Amino acid sequence: MTIQFFSPSLIDEPYLADAIFTPYRSLLTNANPDVVSFVETEKRRVIALILALTREPALLFLHVTPMHRRKGVGQRLLAALEAELAMRSCRYLDVAWARDRSGGEGFAAFLQEQGWPSPKPHMILYGADTQRLVDASWMQAFDILPTGHAIVPWSDLKPEQLVKLRQAIRFESWVPVELVPFNFLGNRVDGSPPEKKFNLAYVVWGNVVGWNFAHRVDAQTVRVSCTFVHPSLQQQLCMLALWREIFNRLTASDYRHIHWVVSVERESMVNLNDKSMLPYLSMRSEILRSRKFLSGKPDVNQ
Ligand SMILES: CC(C)(COP(=O)(O)OP(=O)(O)OC[C@H]1O[C@@H](n2cnc3c(N)ncnc32)[C@H](O)[C@@H]1OP(=O)(O)O)[C@@H](O)C(=O)NCCC(=O)NCCS
């Protein structure tokens, strides 16, 4: 068995065709200096793959064909990746996975064996089917917005509104760094492209005070990547009005499923989702995260 860097000519290997999540295929095939990937081969056939990003260092994918498991393949690939990232001056590597997904416990045990710290709750991943959201009739109450309020496509914002928003983000402190809207306009780290019909702005008397951005997971599934409303603005009601608009657009689209995540640190948002959306959910899953410092010592700035 040998380990080598992934090469795009391998993408049609039968094992990879089945194993890889669609958006990762484009990450692997577009020459992208932010991506690091190794494969393990046996008799010239790929039997395992590891994929990570370097800018915000994250392990996205590690998979070993079932018949080659528990032979040290995963361990070798992870060690090769960690060495490569350390060489590229990455100080740490993150990995996140759903607690309840099949194989989650085995993966946690595997990481522990490789010296990774115990995982901690990071996000809640919610999922709902379009069909069920139609039943959320109480949301109709949010169809009529207060005077001066409007929800508009992000692409309709005027340059002066965007300039004012950029200034507010820079000089005021109401936008958390991880929810800055301009960071959601392009592809996400996993390669999923923006789904512009769900990119919306919440505007009050012409000022942008909230937004929603979404990305396409596959032909049937869209993921809301960021929803935010200014904390001083009866946040929950404006938030529900944004959701109502998204659900209206969802039922008019070909998407059958919608996913969204909420950081466990945003406790009020988790409570709002758990309280208001519970009857419509098809999925509620806790995402765990572990971070390994590649230098061996926790960095005080992280
Ligand atoms: C998790 C996974 C990558 C491990 O790869 P692997 O090649 O089987 O792992 P290794 O042989 O290198 O395991 C090294 C050690 O980790 C631990 N380990 C690995 N898999 C384990 C499991 N399922 N349960 C408990 N411990 C496990 C063991 O201590 C093992 O040593 P041992 O076999 O001598 O006891 C592999 O099982 C896999 O592809 N799973 C499905 C996909 C997945 O869960 N990916 C991770 C999320 S992206």
The ligand as a MOL file (V3000), in Angstrom:
LIG
                    3D

  0  0  0     0  0            999 V3000
M  V30 BEGIN CTAB
M  V30 COUNTS 48 50 0 0 0
M  V30 BEGIN ATOM
M  V30 1 C -12.8780 6.1410 10.8690 0
M  V30 2 C -12.0020 5.5070 9.8020 0
M  V30 3 C -11.4700 6.5870 8.8590 0
M  V30 4 C -10.8140 4.7940 10.4930 0
M  V30 5 O -9.9340 4.2790 9.5200 0
M  V30 6 P -9.1630 2.8820 9.7340 0
M  V30 7 O -8.1670 2.7420 8.6470 0
M  V30 8 O -10.1310 1.7910 9.9070 0
M  V30 9 O -8.4420 3.1610 11.1370 0
M  V30 10 P -7.0620 2.5860 11.6520 0
M  V30 11 O -6.8960 1.1560 11.2660 0
M  V30 12 O -5.9590 3.4990 11.2190 0
M  V30 13 O -7.2940 2.7060 13.2210 0
M  V30 14 C -6.2880 3.0640 14.1220 0
M  V30 15 C -6.8460 2.9050 15.5180 0
M  V30 16 O -7.9730 3.8000 15.7140 0
M  V30 17 C -8.9790 3.1390 16.5180 0
M  V30 18 N -10.1770 2.8770 15.6990 0
M  V30 19 C -10.3090 2.9270 14.3870 0
M  V30 20 N -11.5720 2.6620 13.9970 0
M  V30 21 C -12.2650 2.4200 15.1260 0
M  V30 22 C -13.6200 2.0870 15.4100 0
M  V30 23 N -14.5360 1.9540 14.4150 0
M  V30 24 N -14.0030 1.9140 16.6910 0
M  V30 25 C -13.1120 2.0630 17.7180 0
M  V30 26 N -11.7910 2.3780 17.5050 0
M  V30 27 C -11.3680 2.5560 16.2340 0
M  V30 28 C -8.3580 1.8200 16.9440 0
M  V30 29 O -7.6610 2.0600 18.1670 0
M  V30 30 C -7.3880 1.5270 15.8200 0
M  V30 31 O -6.3410 0.6780 16.2110 0
M  V30 32 P -6.5900 -0.9360 16.2770 0
M  V30 33 O -7.2750 -1.3220 15.0060 0
M  V30 34 O -5.2080 -1.4800 16.4160 0
M  V30 35 O -7.4410 -1.1640 17.4870 0
M  V30 36 C -12.7810 4.4370 8.9730 0
M  V30 37 O -13.4140 3.5630 9.8710 0
M  V30 38 C -13.8340 4.9970 8.0340 0
M  V30 39 O -13.5580 5.2620 6.8760 0
M  V30 40 N -15.0630 5.1450 8.5560 0
M  V30 41 C -16.1860 5.6310 7.7520 0
M  V30 42 C -16.0660 7.0880 7.3890 0
M  V30 43 C -15.8800 7.9970 8.5710 0
M  V30 44 O -16.4550 7.8180 9.6300 0
M  V30 45 N -15.0990 9.0660 8.3470 0
M  V30 46 C -14.8090 10.0660 9.3580 0
M  V30 47 C -15.5900 11.3050 9.2290 0
M  V30 48 S -15.1460 12.2990 7.8470 0
M  V30 END ATOM
M  V30 BEGIN BOND
M  V30 1 1 1 2
M  V30 2 1 2 3
M  V30 3 1 2 4
M  V30 4 1 2 36
M  V30 5 1 4 5
M  V30 6 1 5 6
M  V30 7 2 6 7
M  V30 8 1 6 8
M  V30 9 1 6 9
M  V30 10 1 9 10
M  V30 11 2 10 11
M  V30 12 1 10 12
M  V30 13 1 10 13
M  V30 14 1 13 14
M  V30 15 1 14 15
M  V30 16 1 15 16
M  V30 17 1 15 30
M  V30 18 1 16 17
M  V30 19 1 17 18
M  V30 20 1 17 28
M  V30 21 1 18 19
M  V30 22 1 18 27
M  V30 23 2 19 20
M  V30 24 1 20 21
M  V30 25 1 21 22
M  V30 26 2 21 27
M  V30 27 1 22 23
M  V30 28 2 22 24
M  V30 29 1 24 25
M  V30 30 2 25 26
M  V30 31 1 26 27
M  V30 32 1 28 29
M  V30 33 1 28 30
M  V30 34 1 30 31
M  V30 35 1 31 32
M  V30 36 2 32 33
M  V30 37 1 32 34
M  V30 38 1 32 35
M  V30 39 1 36 37
M  V30 40 1 36 38
M  V30 41 2 38 39
M  V30 42 1 38 40
M  V30 43 1 40 41
M  V30 44 1 41 42
M  V30 45 1 42 43
M  V30 46 2 43 44
M  V30 47 1 43 45
M  V30 48 1 45 46
M  V30 49 1 46 47
M  V30 50 1 47 48
M  V30 END BOND
M  V30 END CTAB
M  END
